[in-house]
C-alpha cells in the first residue's frame, strides 16, 4: 500500500513539474498600460488578443472594469511605449503608459 501511495505521489509531482515548465508564468518584464474606451468584456478580449500577437509580447491580461492591460514582454524586443502605440493602432482604444 505504501508503495502505491509513493508511486502516486511521484507521478503527481512529475506531472506538476512538467506543467510548471510549459504552462507557468511567462518570463520577462511586466508593464501596466492604461486602456480607455473599453465598454465590455469583448473589448478587453480584443485588446488581449492584439497584444499577444505583437512581437516581443509573451502574455497579456486585460481588465475592462479597471481599464488596465498587464503585459508581459521581452525588453530586448519591445518597450511599453511601442506596445501602447501598436495596441492603439490595432484596436482603436486609447492606450497609454502611466507616468
CORVEN-V600179 format. One record per residue. N is the residue number from 1. RES is the residue in one small letter. SS is DSSP state (@ for helix, = for strand, . for the rest). PHI is phi in whole degrees, 0 to 359 (none if undefined). NEAR is the number of other ideal C-beta (glycine too) atoms within 8 Angstrom. Layout:
N;RES;SS;PHI;NEAR + N;RES;SS;PHI;NEAR
This chain:
1;x;.;none;4 + 2;x;@;296;5 + 3;x;@;296;6 + 4;x;@;296;7 + 5;x;@;297;8 + 6;x;@;297;8 + 7;x;@;296;8 + 8;x;@;297;8 + 9;x;@;295;8 + 10;x;@;296;8 + 11;x;@;297;8 + 12;x;@;297;8 + 13;x;@;297;8 + 14;x;@;295;8 + 15;x;@;297;8 + 16;x;@;295;8 + 17;x;@;295;8 + 18;x;@;294;8 + 19;x;@;294;9 + 20;x;@;293;8 + 21;x;@;284;7 + 22;x;@;255;6 + 23;x;@;242;5 + 24;x;.;277;7 + 25;x;.;298;3 + 26;x;.;281;7 + 27;x;.;279;5 + 28;x;.;134;9 + 29;x;=;274;7 + 30;x;=;235;8 + 31;x;=;230;10 + 32;x;=;250;9 + 33;x;=;256;15 + 34;x;=;273;10 + 35;x;=;241;15 + 36;x;=;253;9 + 37;x;.;102;8 + 38;x;.;284;12 + 39;x;.;250;5 + 40;x;.;206;7 + 41;x;@;292;6 + 42;x;@;295;6 + 43;x;@;297;12 + 44;x;@;294;13 + 45;x;@;295;9 + 46;x;@;298;9 + 47;x;@;295;17 + 48;x;@;300;12 + 49;x;@;296;8 + 50;x;@;297;12 + 51;x;@;295;14 + 52;x;@;291;9 + 53;x;.;273;6 + 54;x;.;284;11 + 55;x;.;297;5 + 56;x;.;97;10 + 57;x;=;269;15 + 58;x;=;256;9 + 59;x;=;199;8 + 60;x;=;212;12 + 61;x;=;222;7 + 62;x;=;242;14 + 63;x;=;248;10 + 64;x;.;294;11 + 65;x;.;299;4 + 66;x;.;275;5 + 67;x;.;69;9 + 68;x;=;230;10 + 69;x;=;243;15 + 70;x;=;269;11 + 71;x;=;244;14 + 72;x;=;260;12 + 73;x;=;215;16 + 74;x;.;266;10 + 75;x;.;298;8 + 76;x;.;284;4 + 77;x;.;251;7 + 78;x;.;204;11 + 79;x;.;222;7 + 80;x;@;302;10 + 81;x;@;296;7 + 82;x;@;293;8 + 83;x;@;295;18 + 84;x;@;301;12 + 85;x;@;297;9 + 86;x;@;294;10 + 87;x;@;294;17 + 88;x;@;298;11 + 89;x;@;294;6 + 90;x;@;283;7 + 91;x;@;252;10 + 92;x;.;87;5 + 93;x;.;276;12 + 94;x;=;282;7 + 95;x;=;236;15 + 96;x;=;227;8 + 97;x;=;270;9 + 98;x;.;299;6 + 99;x;.;261;2
